[in-house]
Amino acid sequence: MEAILRKFYSTAYYFSIGMRVLGIIGSSLITVIKSVPFAGGWFGLILALLKIYTSLKNLSDALDEERAFMATV
């Protein structure tokens, strides 16, 4: 039973990470689409990539903290 719960937790954990990453990418693409007339072309793309990078970095830091917490439980 414990092995099944560990497998379920692992699957849920990686699914959660995947959904967060998709959310970050989707949000950044929406930002680019909205800003195309205002800051079009390469500048909008660079802003989107910068937003994706900072969001993924923040997510990575949060996941490291969560992993450290789960290791103590």
Distance bins in CASP14 RR format, pairs under 12 A and 6 or more apart:
PFRMAT RR
TARGET T0000
AUTHOR 0000-0000-0000
RMODE 2
METHOD distances of the structure
MODEL  1
1 7 0 0 0 0 0 1 0 0 0 0 0
1 8 0 0 0 0 0 1 0 0 0 0 0
2 8 0 0 0 0 0 1 0 0 0 0 0
2 9 0 0 0 0 0 1 0 0 0 0 0
3 9 0 0 0 0 0 1 0 0 0 0 0
3 10 0 0 0 0 0 1 0 0 0 0 0
4 10 0 0 0 0 0 1 0 0 0 0 0
4 11 0 0 0 0 0 1 0 0 0 0 0
5 11 0 0 0 0 0 1 0 0 0 0 0
5 12 0 0 0 0 0 1 0 0 0 0 0
6 12 0 0 0 0 0 1 0 0 0 0 0
6 13 0 0 0 0 0 1 0 0 0 0 0
6 70 0 0 0 0 0 1 0 0 0 0 0
7 13 0 0 0 0 0 1 0 0 0 0 0
7 14 0 0 0 0 0 1 0 0 0 0 0
8 14 0 0 0 0 0 1 0 0 0 0 0
8 15 0 0 0 0 0 1 0 0 0 0 0
9 15 0 0 0 0 0 1 0 0 0 0 0
9 16 0 0 0 0 0 1 0 0 0 0 0
9 66 0 0 0 0 0 1 0 0 0 0 0
9 70 0 0 0 0 1 0 0 0 0 0 0
9 73 0 0 0 0 0 1 0 0 0 0 0
10 16 0 0 0 0 0 1 0 0 0 0 0
10 17 0 0 0 0 0 1 0 0 0 0 0
10 67 0 0 0 0 0 1 0 0 0 0 0
10 70 0 0 0 0 0 1 0 0 0 0 0
11 17 0 0 0 0 0 1 0 0 0 0 0
11 18 0 0 0 0 0 1 0 0 0 0 0
12 18 0 0 0 0 0 1 0 0 0 0 0
12 19 0 0 0 0 0 1 0 0 0 0 0
12 70 0 0 0 0 0 1 0 0 0 0 0
13 19 0 0 0 0 0 1 0 0 0 0 0
13 20 0 0 0 0 0 1 0 0 0 0 0
13 63 0 0 0 0 1 0 0 0 0 0 0
13 66 0 0 0 0 1 0 0 0 0 0 0
13 67 0 0 0 0 1 0 0 0 0 0 0
13 70 0 0 0 0 1 0 0 0 0 0 0
14 20 0 0 0 0 0 1 0 0 0 0 0
14 21 0 0 0 0 0 1 0 0 0 0 0
14 63 0 0 0 0 0 1 0 0 0 0 0
15 21 0 0 0 0 0 1 0 0 0 0 0
15 22 0 0 0 0 0 1 0 0 0 0 0
16 22 0 0 0 0 0 1 0 0 0 0 0
16 23 0 0 0 0 0 1 0 0 0 0 0
16 59 0 0 0 0 0 1 0 0 0 0 0
16 62 0 0 0 0 0 1 0 0 0 0 0
16 63 0 0 0 0 1 0 0 0 0 0 0
16 66 0 0 0 0 1 0 0 0 0 0 0
17 23 0 0 0 0 0 1 0 0 0 0 0
17 24 0 0 0 0 0 1 0 0 0 0 0
17 56 0 0 0 0 0 1 0 0 0 0 0
17 59 1 0 0 1 0 0 0 0 0 0 0
17 60 0 0 0 0 1 0 0 0 0 0 0
17 62 0 0 0 0 0 1 0 0 0 0 0
17 63 1 0 0 1 0 0 0 0 0 0 0
17 64 0 0 0 0 0 1 0 0 0 0 0
17 66 0 0 0 0 1 0 0 0 0 0 0
17 67 0 0 0 0 0 1 0 0 0 0 0
18 24 0 0 0 0 1 0 0 0 0 0 0
18 25 0 0 0 0 1 0 0 0 0 0 0
18 56 0 0 0 0 0 1 0 0 0 0 0
18 59 0 0 0 0 1 0 0 0 0 0 0
18 63 0 0 0 0 0 1 0 0 0 0 0
19 25 0 0 0 0 0 1 0 0 0 0 0
19 26 0 0 0 0 0 1 0 0 0 0 0
19 59 0 0 0 0 0 1 0 0 0 0 0
20 26 0 0 0 0 0 1 0 0 0 0 0
20 27 0 0 0 0 0 1 0 0 0 0 0
20 55 0 0 0 0 1 0 0 0 0 0 0
20 56 0 0 0 0 1 0 0 0 0 0 0
20 58 0 0 0 0 0 1 0 0 0 0 0
20 59 1 0 1 0 0 0 0 0 0 0 0
20 60 0 0 0 0 0 1 0 0 0 0 0
20 62 0 0 0 0 1 0 0 0 0 0 0
20 63 0 0 0 0 1 0 0 0 0 0 0
20 66 0 0 0 0 0 1 0 0 0 0 0
21 27 0 0 0 0 0 1 0 0 0 0 0
21 28 0 0 0 0 0 1 0 0 0 0 0
21 52 0 0 0 0 1 0 0 0 0 0 0
21 55 0 0 0 0 1 0 0 0 0 0 0
21 56 1 0 0 1 0 0 0 0 0 0 0
21 58 0 0 0 0 0 1 0 0 0 0 0
21 59 1 0 0 1 0 0 0 0 0 0 0
21 60 0 0 0 0 0 1 0 0 0 0 0
21 63 0 0 0 0 0 1 0 0 0 0 0
22 28 0 0 0 0 0 1 0 0 0 0 0
22 29 0 0 0 0 0 1 0 0 0 0 0
22 52 0 0 0 0 0 1 0 0 0 0 0
22 55 0 0 0 0 0 1 0 0 0 0 0
22 56 0 0 0 0 0 1 0 0 0 0 0
22 59 0 0 0 0 0 1 0 0 0 0 0
23 29 0 0 0 0 1 0 0 0 0 0 0
23 30 0 0 0 0 1 0 0 0 0 0 0
23 31 0 0 0 0 0 1 0 0 0 0 0
23 51 0 0 0 0 0 1 0 0 0 0 0
23 52 0 0 0 0 0 1 0 0 0 0 0
23 55 0 0 0 0 1 0 0 0 0 0 0
23 56 0 0 0 0 0 1 0 0 0 0 0
23 59 0 0 0 0 1 0 0 0 0 0 0
24 30 0 0 0 0 0 1 0 0 0 0 0
24 31 0 0 0 0 0 1 0 0 0 0 0
24 48 0 0 0 0 0 1 0 0 0 0 0
24 49 0 0 0 0 0 1 0 0 0 0 0
24 51 0 0 0 0 1 0 0 0 0 0 0
24 52 1 0 1 0 0 0 0 0 0 0 0
24 53 0 0 0 0 1 0 0 0 0 0 0
24 54 0 0 0 0 1 0 0 0 0 0 0
24 55 1 0 1 0 0 0 0 0 0 0 0
24 56 1 0 0 1 0 0 0 0 0 0 0
24 57 0 0 0 0 0 1 0 0 0 0 0
24 58 0 0 0 0 1 0 0 0 0 0 0
24 59 1 0 0 1 0 0 0 0 0 0 0
24 60 0 0 0 0 0 1 0 0 0 0 0
24 62 0 0 0 0 0 1 0 0 0 0 0
25 31 0 0 0 0 0 1 0 0 0 0 0
25 32 0 0 0 0 0 1 0 0 0 0 0
25 48 0 0 0 0 1 0 0 0 0 0 0
25 49 0 0 0 0 0 1 0 0 0 0 0
25 51 0 0 0 0 1 0 0 0 0 0 0
25 52 1 0 0 1 0 0 0 0 0 0 0
25 53 0 0 0 0 0 1 0 0 0 0 0
25 55 0 0 0 0 1 0 0 0 0 0 0
25 56 0 0 0 0 1 0 0 0 0 0 0
25 59 0 0 0 0 0 1 0 0 0 0 0
26 32 0 0 0 0 1 0 0 0 0 0 0
26 33 0 0 0 0 1 0 0 0 0 0 0
26 34 0 0 0 0 0 1 0 0 0 0 0
26 48 0 0 0 0 1 0 0 0 0 0 0
26 51 0 0 0 0 0 1 0 0 0 0 0
26 52 0 0 0 0 1 0 0 0 0 0 0
26 55 0 0 0 0 0 1 0 0 0 0 0
27 33 0 0 0 0 0 1 0 0 0 0 0
27 34 0 0 0 0 0 1 0 0 0 0 0
27 48 0 0 0 0 1 0 0 0 0 0 0
27 51 1 0 0 1 0 0 0 0 0 0 0
27 52 0 0 0 0 1 0 0 0 0 0 0
27 54 0 0 0 0 0 1 0 0 0 0 0
27 55 1 0 0 1 0 0 0 0 0 0 0
27 56 0 0 0 0 0 1 0 0 0 0 0
27 59 0 0 0 0 0 1 0 0 0 0 0
28 34 0 0 0 0 0 1 0 0 0 0 0
28 35 0 0 0 0 0 1 0 0 0 0 0
28 44 0 0 0 0 0 1 0 0 0 0 0
28 45 0 0 0 0 0 1 0 0 0 0 0
28 46 0 0 0 0 0 1 0 0 0 0 0
28 47 0 0 0 0 1 0 0 0 0 0 0
28 48 1 0 1 0 0 0 0 0 0 0 0
28 49 1 0 0 1 0 0 0 0 0 0 0
28 50 0 0 0 0 1 0 0 0 0 0 0
28 51 1 0 1 0 0 0 0 0 0 0 0
28 52 1 0 1 0 0 0 0 0 0 0 0
28 53 0 0 0 0 1 0 0 0 0 0 0
28 54 0 0 0 0 1 0 0 0 0 0 0
28 55 1 0 0 1 0 0 0 0 0 0 0
28 56 0 0 0 0 1 0 0 0 0 0 0
29 35 0 0 0 0 0 1 0 0 0 0 0
29 36 0 0 0 0 0 1 0 0 0 0 0
29 44 0 0 0 0 0 1 0 0 0 0 0
29 45 0 0 0 0 0 1 0 0 0 0 0
29 47 0 0 0 0 0 1 0 0 0 0 0
29 48 1 0 0 1 0 0 0 0 0 0 0
29 49 0 0 0 0 0 1 0 0 0 0 0
29 51 0 0 0 0 1 0 0 0 0 0 0
29 52 0 0 0 0 1 0 0 0 0 0 0
30 36 0 0 0 0 0 1 0 0 0 0 0
30 48 0 0 0 0 1 0 0 0 0 0 0
30 51 0 0 0 0 0 1 0 0 0 0 0
30 52 0 0 0 0 0 1 0 0 0 0 0
31 38 0 0 0 0 0 1 0 0 0 0 0
31 39 0 0 0 0 0 1 0 0 0 0 0
31 40 0 0 0 0 0 1 0 0 0 0 0
31 44 0 0 0 0 1 0 0 0 0 0 0
31 45 0 0 0 0 0 1 0 0 0 0 0
31 46 0 0 0 0 0 1 0 0 0 0 0
31 47 1 0 0 1 0 0 0 0 0 0 0
31 48 1 0 1 0 0 0 0 0 0 0 0
31 49 0 0 0 0 0 1 0 0 0 0 0
31 50 0 0 0 0 0 1 0 0 0 0 0
31 51 1 0 0 1 0 0 0 0 0 0 0
31 52 0 0 0 0 1 0 0 0 0 0 0
31 55 0 0 0 0 0 1 0 0 0 0 0
32 38 0 0 0 0 0 1 0 0 0 0 0
32 39 0 0 0 0 1 0 0 0 0 0 0
32 40 0 0 0 0 1 0 0 0 0 0 0
32 41 0 0 0 0 1 0 0 0 0 0 0
32 42 0 0 0 0 0 1 0 0 0 0 0
32 43 0 0 0 0 1 0 0 0 0 0 0
32 44 1 0 1 0 0 0 0 0 0 0 0
32 45 1 0 0 1 0 0 0 0 0 0 0
32 46 0 0 0 0 1 0 0 0 0 0 0
32 47 1 0 0 1 0 0 0 0 0 0 0
32 48 1 0 1 0 0 0 0 0 0 0 0
32 49 0 0 0 0 1 0 0 0 0 0 0
32 50 0 0 0 0 0 1 0 0 0 0 0
32 51 0 0 0 0 1 0 0 0 0 0 0
32 52 0 0 0 0 1 0 0 0 0 0 0
33 39 0 0 0 0 0 1 0 0 0 0 0
33 40 0 0 0 0 0 1 0 0 0 0 0
33 41 0 0 0 0 0 1 0 0 0 0 0
33 44 0 0 0 0 1 0 0 0 0 0 0
33 45 0 0 0 0 0 1 0 0 0 0 0
33 47 0 0 0 0 0 1 0 0 0 0 0
33 48 0 0 0 0 1 0 0 0 0 0 0
34 40 0 0 0 0 0 1 0 0 0 0 0
34 44 0 0 0 0 0 1 0 0 0 0 0
34 47 0 0 0 0 0 1 0 0 0 0 0
34 48 0 0 0 0 0 1 0 0 0 0 0
35 41 0 0 0 0 1 0 0 0 0 0 0
35 43 0 0 0 0 1 0 0 0 0 0 0
35 44 1 0 1 0 0 0 0 0 0 0 0
35 45 0 0 0 0 0 1 0 0 0 0 0
35 46 0 0 0 0 0 1 0 0 0 0 0
35 47 1 0 0 1 0 0 0 0 0 0 0
35 48 0 0 0 0 1 0 0 0 0 0 0
35 51 0 0 0 0 0 1 0 0 0 0 0
36 42 0 0 0 0 0 1 0 0 0 0 0
36 43 0 0 0 0 1 0 0 0 0 0 0
36 44 1 0 0 1 0 0 0 0 0 0 0
36 45 0 0 0 0 1 0 0 0 0 0 0
36 47 0 0 0 0 0 1 0 0 0 0 0
36 48 0 0 0 0 0 1 0 0 0 0 0
37 44 0 0 0 0 0 1 0 0 0 0 0
38 44 0 0 0 0 1 0 0 0 0 0 0
38 47 0 0 0 0 0 1 0 0 0 0 0
39 45 0 0 0 0 1 0 0 0 0 0 0
39 46 0 0 0 0 1 0 0 0 0 0 0
39 47 1 0 0 1 0 0 0 0 0 0 0
39 48 0 0 0 0 0 1 0 0 0 0 0
40 46 0 0 0 0 0 1 0 0 0 0 0
40 47 0 0 0 0 1 0 0 0 0 0 0
40 48 0 0 0 0 0 1 0 0 0 0 0
41 47 0 0 0 0 1 0 0 0 0 0 0
41 48 0 0 0 0 0 1 0 0 0 0 0
42 48 0 0 0 0 0 1 0 0 0 0 0
42 49 0 0 0 0 0 1 0 0 0 0 0
43 49 0 0 0 0 0 1 0 0 0 0 0
43 50 0 0 0 0 0 1 0 0 0 0 0
44 50 0 0 0 0 1 0 0 0 0 0 0
44 51 0 0 0 0 1 0 0 0 0 0 0
44 52 0 0 0 0 0 1 0 0 0 0 0
45 51 0 0 0 0 0 1 0 0 0 0 0
45 52 0 0 0 0 0 1 0 0 0 0 0
46 52 0 0 0 0 0 1 0 0 0 0 0
46 53 0 0 0 0 0 1 0 0 0 0 0
47 53 0 0 0 0 0 1 0 0 0 0 0
47 54 0 0 0 0 0 1 0 0 0 0 0
48 54 0 0 0 0 0 1 0 0 0 0 0
48 55 0 0 0 0 0 1 0 0 0 0 0
49 55 0 0 0 0 0 1 0 0 0 0 0
49 56 0 0 0 0 0 1 0 0 0 0 0
50 56 0 0 0 0 0 1 0 0 0 0 0
50 57 0 0 0 0 0 1 0 0 0 0 0
51 57 0 0 0 0 0 1 0 0 0 0 0
51 58 0 0 0 0 0 1 0 0 0 0 0
52 58 0 0 0 0 0 1 0 0 0 0 0
52 59 0 0 0 0 0 1 0 0 0 0 0
53 59 0 0 0 0 0 1 0 0 0 0 0
53 60 0 0 0 0 0 1 0 0 0 0 0
54 60 0 0 0 0 0 1 0 0 0 0 0
54 61 0 0 0 0 0 1 0 0 0 0 0
55 61 0 0 0 0 0 1 0 0 0 0 0
55 62 0 0 0 0 0 1 0 0 0 0 0
56 62 0 0 0 0 0 1 0 0 0 0 0
56 63 0 0 0 0 0 1 0 0 0 0 0
57 63 0 0 0 0 0 1 0 0 0 0 0
57 64 0 0 0 0 0 1 0 0 0 0 0
58 64 0 0 0 0 0 1 0 0 0 0 0
58 65 0 0 0 0 0 1 0 0 0 0 0
59 65 0 0 0 0 0 1 0 0 0 0 0
59 66 0 0 0 0 0 1 0 0 0 0 0
60 66 0 0 0 0 0 1 0 0 0 0 0
60 67 0 0 0 0 0 1 0 0 0 0 0
61 67 0 0 0 0 0 1 0 0 0 0 0
61 68 0 0 0 0 0 1 0 0 0 0 0
62 68 0 0 0 0 0 1 0 0 0 0 0
62 69 0 0 0 0 0 1 0 0 0 0 0
63 69 0 0 0 0 0 1 0 0 0 0 0
63 70 0 0 0 0 0 1 0 0 0 0 0
64 70 0 0 0 0 0 1 0 0 0 0 0
64 71 0 0 0 0 0 1 0 0 0 0 0
65 71 0 0 0 0 0 1 0 0 0 0 0
65 72 0 0 0 0 0 1 0 0 0 0 0
66 72 0 0 0 0 0 1 0 0 0 0 0
66 73 0 0 0 0 0 1 0 0 0 0 0
67 73 0 0 0 0 0 1 0 0 0 0 0
END
